[in-house]
Amino acid sequence: MTLPLDELVASPLLVNQQAQKLDWDELLFEYELALDDMQAWLRGLNDEQIHFKPADRQFSIAEIVTHSCFSDEMFLGWLALLAQGRAAEIDPATLIGGDGARNGASRLDLEASNEACRKLARNTIESRPDPVDLIAAVPHPYFGALNAKGWLYFMALHRGMHRRQCERVIDAPGFPRSIGHQTQPREVYQPAERKTWLATQDAGSKMQEAGSKKQAAPKKTIAKKKTATKKKAASKSSKK
């Protein structure tokens, strides 16, 4: 978000105002960035975790994400109508919290739904009329009147708010812990072989070091002999 999510939630009228300062590519970027955050976050979860409900009347992660996708499809339909100045065809009463929530969706279903929203958003923005009607608006019960740009900006904000809701599900008591799945027998993994290889290399290195020391030894002996010869020669000359 170009403004912190907390600031936008605390000052709802800023959403439509801020949206007018951005061009369509920037607005689409904000929305896709929110989608990317959700996609990356989902990949760390398994199906048991996304179906966990903190309480009977509280949403699971699967329900939160399916609701977000359902809402985005509706909002993009509104955006297309607003861009043409057809606000009269939109019924704000259809904006009901929780619509489209499904707990039966798998993690792969959620990822596919997010990508479908991305494709729909791109197609909607690319096919917008020129010029876009920015006078027509539809009210949001909390964020006030939003025009076509305002709704796209709100969609990015909406995704961020629901991602935080998902994080609260993870923090809830009883959330399933992650389970590692070993796909190969223990002896197949490389670390054991790698340790053996390192041990062999270390042994070889020690042998090489020992060999080099043995080769160096004769040189020291020769040097000592030369020194002894010089001493004998010096003693003879002194006797003369």
C-alpha angles and dihedrals in degrees: 000000000000086000124037113271092234091054092051093048091048092048105035096179089063091072097072092036093053092045092062090060092061129074121229095263090053092049092049089049091054091051095046090047089057089050091050091052090052093046094050091047094050093054090070093059134078129216094262090056096048091051095049113116117202089209138353094266097038125092125250119223089258090055093047094052096043089049090051092051093046090050093048092054090052094045092050088053089052091047091055091052094045091050087060094046093251099132091137089071092061121087109204089196089076088071097100121162115246099018115152096021113152124177094189095072117111124226090257089052090054093050091049091049091052091051090048088055090051091053093046092050092051093048092048094051094043092051096046116130121256112259102027117219106242096172097071113086142172121209124243113208092237109017096046129222113357126188125202093287092042093056093051091050090047090053090061090048091047091054091051092050092051092047087059089049088055090052090055089054089056090050092051119108113264097027107155116256120235116263124210116224117208108209099185135045113269094248092056095065116099103231092082091050091044092055090051090049092051091048090052091049092050091050090050091049091052091050091050091050091050091050093050091051090053090051092050093051098075091055090059090050092051090049090053091050091052091051092050091050091052091051091052091049091050092050092051093051091050090053091054 
